[in-house]
C-alpha cells in the first residue's frame, strides 16, 4: 500500500458535514472496482481536547435510501413546525 493518502473522487462539505465518493478495489482478486460514499460529521471531543470525525460508508443503494429518508425527515420537521 502506498504511503500517500487516498483521495476521494469527489467531495462536498457544508459546515461540519462532508460527503465523499471513493473508488475501491473489489476483494475478489479481479481488476474490478466499486464506488462507495462516506457521510461524515466533525465534532470537538472535549475529553480528548481534539477534533474528531464520525462517519458511515454506504454503497449506491444505501445512498439512495439515505437520501429518501432525509427528504422524508425534512418534510416531517417542516410539517410539524419544528425549526432546525
VENVENNOR-V492387 format. One record per pair of residues at least 6 apart in sequence whose ideal C-beta (glycine too) atoms are under 6 Angstrom apart, sorted by the first residue. I is the first residue (numbers start at 1). J is the second residue. D is the distance in Angstrom with one decimal. If there is no record, write none. Layout:
i=I j=J d=D
i=I j=J d=D
//
This chain:
i=8 j=20 d=3.8
i=8 j=21 d=5.7
i=8 j=22 d=5.5
i=9 j=21 d=4.7
i=9 j=23 d=5.7
i=10 j=21 d=4.7
i=11 j=20 d=3.9
i=12 j=19 d=5.4
i=16 j=41 d=5.3
i=16 j=42 d=4.3
i=17 j=41 d=5.5
i=18 j=40 d=5.0
i=19 j=39 d=5.3
i=20 j=38 d=4.9
i=21 j=35 d=5.9
i=21 j=37 d=5.3
i=22 j=36 d=5.3
i=23 j=33 d=5.1
i=23 j=35 d=5.7
i=24 j=34 d=5.8
i=25 j=33 d=5.7
i=26 j=32 d=4.1
i=36 j=57 d=5.2
i=36 j=59 d=5.7
i=37 j=58 d=5.2
i=37 j=63 d=5.0
i=38 j=55 d=5.2
i=38 j=57 d=5.0
i=39 j=56 d=5.5
i=40 j=53 d=5.0
i=40 j=55 d=3.5
i=41 j=54 d=5.4
i=42 j=51 d=5.8
i=42 j=53 d=5.1
i=44 j=51 d=5.6
i=45 j=52 d=4.8
//
